[in-house]
Amino acid sequence: MRRHWLAVGPFCALAGKVYLEASPFGTMHRQAGTIHAHLRLTTVGWLLLTCLAGGLTGCPSTTPAGYAAMQLDQRASAQASALGPGDEIEVRVHEEPTLSGGWVISQAGTIDFPLLGSLTVEGLLASQAAAMIRAKLAEKYLRNPFVVVQFRTLNSKKVLVLGEVKTPGRFTYTERLSIVDAVTLAGGFTTLAERNYVIVTRSEAGATQRIPIPVEKIMQGLAANFLLQPGDIVFVPETIL
């Protein structure tokens, strides 16, 4: 069946009407002189409602300009890299093999470090944890110790990928994880996926953003990539065609 899709500025509402009347999503019939519209509640209905809610300024079939310019603010960036329970870290103290090794941060946010005992590292950056260990060792045990702390795994931070991907689920966040990385971790798109209108839901500072991302265009090199934050929810809707 032929479909007419007009997604141009103020014609968005008209586009929805024409699409509904010219496709199986809008079967129209008359009963007792009243027209009843039967709409299947799918991505189509959601998109049309979004058009109307947006004041007829245009359908959300493309990503709003400027999404690629969104910056990870300093607090969010620090939070993304902060240590948390379940994370595995590696501590290296120069020329001190007995003080070097790997530790898993406990649910209490601590590690049990030789000589120093229980140290609270939850919420610290790796560099801050290294500075704390360096300072405590210098107080009683070593002169000018050189300490490095690195991540092995970031188990405390996750992103959720849902919708039309092959293996939806929760995945461990890694530094500079992009939306393309997340879709790949979830097994890639299904054949029904709307690949250029993937929604990232992000909550920060008490506000929730829903950011549409053209993932296929990113894969094709036609759009800038988009970096995720821990806690982001990636939803791949079903295509409307």
C-alpha distance (Angstrom), angle and dihedral (degrees) to the residues before:
residue distance angle dihedral
M1 . . .
R2 3.78 . .
R3 3.80 116.2 .
H4 3.79 125.8 -157.6
W5 3.78 112.8 -155.0
L6 3.83 115.9 179.1
A7 3.79 109.3 178.2
V8 3.78 101.6 169.6
G9 3.80 121.0 127.7
P10 3.82 113.4 -82.1
F11 3.81 91.7 10.5
C12 3.80 90.4 71.6
A13 3.80 94.8 101.0
L14 3.78 90.2 47.0
A15 3.79 89.1 49.9
G16 3.77 89.6 55.3
K17 3.80 91.7 49.4
V18 3.79 94.2 48.0
Y19 3.80 91.9 46.2
L20 3.77 92.7 49.9
E21 3.78 93.0 49.0
A22 3.80 95.3 45.1
S23 3.80 100.0 45.3
P24 3.80 141.0 54.4
F25 3.82 89.7 -100.6
G26 3.80 90.8 72.9
T27 3.78 109.1 41.5
M28 3.77 106.4 175.4
H29 3.75 127.7 -161.5
R30 3.81 138.8 158.9
Q31 3.76 123.3 -118.9
A32 3.82 122.3 174.9
G33 3.75 89.9 -17.2
T34 3.83 94.0 -55.2
I35 3.79 125.6 113.5
H36 3.79 112.8 -133.9
A37 3.77 120.6 -165.0
H38 3.76 117.0 -154.7
L39 3.75 111.0 -159.2
R40 3.78 125.4 -176.2
L41 3.81 108.2 -135.6
T42 3.80 99.2 -123.6
T43 3.75 138.0 122.5
V44 3.82 88.5 -67.0
G45 3.77 93.4 62.3
W46 3.78 91.5 45.8
L47 3.78 92.7 50.5
L48 3.80 92.8 49.6
L49 3.79 92.7 49.1
T50 3.78 88.6 50.3
C51 3.80 89.8 53.1
L52 3.80 91.6 53.6
A53 3.80 93.2 44.2
G54 3.77 89.5 52.4
G55 3.78 92.4 63.7
L56 3.81 94.4 -106.0
T57 3.78 91.1 -70.5
G58 3.78 92.8 136.8
C59 3.79 141.2 -55.6
P60 3.82 117.2 -82.4
S61 3.78 92.7 -120.2
T62 3.78 90.8 121.5
T63 3.77 131.3 42.4
P64 3.82 115.9 -95.0
A65 3.78 111.8 -103.3
G66 3.77 114.2 -95.9
Y67 3.81 100.6 32.8
A68 3.81 89.6 122.6
A69 3.80 90.1 55.7
M70 3.81 92.8 60.2
Q71 3.77 107.4 122.3
L72 3.78 127.1 -149.7
D73 3.81 100.4 -120.6
Q74 3.78 118.3 -130.1
R75 3.80 95.5 -104.3
A76 3.81 92.8 49.2
S77 3.78 90.9 45.9
A78 3.80 91.6 51.8
Q79 3.80 91.5 46.6
A80 3.80 90.6 51.1
S81 3.81 90.2 56.0
A82 3.82 99.0 38.2
L83 3.79 120.8 116.0
G84 3.79 119.0 -108.7
P85 3.82 142.8 173.0
G86 3.80 112.4 -62.1
D87 3.80 94.5 23.2
E88 3.79 115.6 129.4
I89 3.80 116.7 -140.0
E90 3.78 135.8 -177.3
V91 3.80 120.0 -139.7
R92 3.80 120.4 -163.4
V93 3.80 122.1 -171.0
H94 3.80 110.1 -171.5
E95 3.81 112.8 -108.5
E96 3.82 91.1 -6.5
P97 3.83 107.3 102.3
T98 3.81 93.0 169.5
L99 3.80 89.0 60.2
S100 3.80 94.3 46.4
G101 3.79 129.8 83.0
G102 3.78 145.6 82.2
W103 3.80 128.6 -50.9
V104 3.81 134.1 -175.5
I105 3.79 112.5 -142.8
S106 3.80 110.7 -120.3
Q107 3.80 125.1 -126.8
A108 3.80 85.9 -101.0
G109 3.81 88.8 59.9
T110 3.80 95.6 -111.2
I111 3.80 141.8 116.6
D112 3.80 126.2 -152.5
F113 3.81 103.5 -127.5
P114 3.84 125.1 -169.8
L115 3.83 113.5 -99.4
L116 3.81 91.8 -1.5
G117 3.79 101.1 62.1
S118 3.81 121.3 -157.2
L119 3.81 113.9 9.8
T120 3.82 124.0 -174.3
V121 3.78 108.3 -135.5
E122 3.83 102.0 156.9
G123 3.81 111.2 123.8
L124 3.80 93.8 17.9
L125 3.77 126.1 117.0
A126 3.80 115.4 -121.6
S127 3.81 89.5 -107.2
Q128 3.81 91.2 51.8
A129 3.80 91.8 49.9
A130 3.81 89.4 50.5
A131 3.81 90.9 50.5
M132 3.82 91.4 50.4
I133 3.82 93.0 50.1
R134 3.81 90.8 45.1
A135 3.82 91.8 51.9
K136 3.82 94.2 47.9
L137 3.79 93.2 47.5
A138 3.81 90.5 48.7
E139 3.81 91.9 52.8
K140 3.83 94.9 66.8
Y141 3.77 115.1 -10.0
L142 3.83 118.6 36.3
R143 3.78 137.7 29.1
N144 3.79 113.3 -125.9
P145 3.81 96.2 -20.8
F146 3.79 118.1 -161.4
V147 3.83 109.8 -138.1
V148 3.79 130.3 -178.6
V149 3.82 125.5 -174.7
Q150 3.81 120.5 -166.6
F151 3.78 135.5 175.2
R152 3.77 119.8 -111.0
T153 3.81 97.1 176.4
L154 3.81 133.1 -3.3
N155 3.79 99.6 -145.8
S156 3.80 94.2 155.2
K157 3.80 94.1 67.3
K158 3.78 125.4 65.6
V159 3.78 142.4 172.8
L160 3.80 123.4 -151.8
V161 3.81 121.4 -137.0
L162 3.81 117.4 -167.8
G163 3.78 141.1 163.8
E164 3.79 127.8 35.8
V165 3.81 99.2 11.2
K166 3.79 125.2 112.5
T167 3.81 98.4 -119.0
P168 3.82 110.5 21.0
G169 3.79 117.6 -169.5
R170 3.80 148.2 100.2
F171 3.79 117.2 -49.5
T172 3.79 132.3 -169.3
Y173 3.79 113.7 -101.7
T174 3.78 116.5 -124.5
E175 3.78 127.6 -171.0
R176 3.82 112.5 -75.4
L177 3.80 93.0 4.8
S178 3.81 107.7 178.1
I179 3.78 129.6 -154.6
V180 3.81 89.1 -110.2
D181 3.82 88.8 54.8
A182 3.81 90.7 50.6
V183 3.81 94.0 50.4
T184 3.80 88.9 48.4
L185 3.82 91.4 51.2
A186 3.81 87.6 53.2
G187 3.80 91.4 56.4
G188 3.79 97.8 -98.4
F189 3.80 130.6 -84.7
T190 3.78 125.7 -39.1
T191 3.79 119.0 -128.4
L192 3.82 89.5 -99.9
A193 3.80 95.9 54.8
E194 3.80 123.5 125.1
R195 3.79 93.3 -136.9
N196 3.79 99.8 -175.0
Y197 3.80 98.6 48.6
V198 3.80 105.2 52.9
I199 3.80 111.9 157.2
V200 3.81 122.0 -137.9
T201 3.80 113.4 -165.0
R202 3.79 112.5 -158.5
S203 3.79 129.0 179.4
E204 3.78 121.0 -161.8
A205 3.78 136.4 146.2
G206 3.81 90.3 8.5
A207 3.81 93.5 -58.7
T208 3.79 130.8 104.5
Q209 3.81 123.1 -142.7
R210 3.79 126.6 -166.7
I211 3.78 108.7 -158.1
P212 3.83 121.6 -170.8
I213 3.81 113.2 -145.7
P214 3.86 128.0 -168.7
V215 3.80 96.5 -137.6
E216 3.80 97.6 172.5
K217 3.80 90.9 52.4
I218 3.80 88.4 50.9
M219 3.79 89.7 52.5
Q220 3.79 89.5 50.1
G221 3.80 92.0 50.9
L222 3.82 92.3 -113.2
A223 3.81 96.8 114.4
A224 3.78 137.5 32.2
N225 3.79 119.2 -94.9
F226 3.80 121.2 -108.9
L227 3.82 123.9 -134.8
L228 3.78 119.6 -140.4
Q229 3.79 129.3 -141.3
P230 3.81 128.1 -143.9
G231 3.80 109.4 -83.9
D232 3.82 95.3 28.6
I233 3.80 117.0 142.4
V234 3.80 115.5 -144.7
F235 3.81 114.9 -160.6
V236 3.81 122.4 -173.3
P237 3.83 109.2 -162.4
E238 3.77 126.9 -152.2
T239 3.77 114.4 -94.1
I240 3.80 115.8 -101.9
L241 3.81 92.7 -138.8
